[in-house]
Amino acid sequence: MSSQEEILSDGRFSRVARDPRFWEMPEKERKVKIDKRFRAMFHDKKFKLRYTVDKRGRPVNYTSTENLRKFYALSESDSDLSDSDSKELTTKKKKKKKAKGKGEAGS
């Protein structure tokens, strides 16, 4: 097989390197940015489907949430908010567990 440099130096294919139609899309532009209203779709059970075969009948082992993560990303301002929200949720859960533990010890 020919190396990539040899292919691009060939006169017949030199246009491919300069034509923006053939450029790879940057990672930042590849994913659709969504805001915090839709962040539940990454972890909600309603959006999770488990596939056993692909559209051609070949066995696969992936879920629909992996596809969601591949095509969608939280907007950067909302991702900062989601990190702080998740920290607040974990502290609230810890407080609830402590309150339940104290209530059981008293009875």
Stockholm file with secondary structure:
# STOCKHOLM 1.0

chainA/1-107         MSSQEEILSDGRFSRVARDPRFWEMPEKERKVKIDKRFRAMFHDKKFKLRYTVDKRGRPVNYTSTENLRKFYALSESDSDLSDSDSKELTTKKKKKKKAKGKGEAGS
#=GR chainA/1-107 SS CCCHHHHHHSTTTHHHHHCGGGSCCCHHHHSEEECGGGGGGGTCGGGCCEEEECTTSCEEEEEHHHHHHHHEEECHHHHHHHHHHHHHHHHHHHHHHHHHHHHHHHC
#=GC SS_cons         CCCHHHHHHSTTTHHHHHCGGGSCCCHHHHSEEECGGGGGGGTCGGGCCEEEECTTSCEEEEEHHHHHHHHEEECHHHHHHHHHHHHHHHHHHHHHHHHHHHHHHHC
//
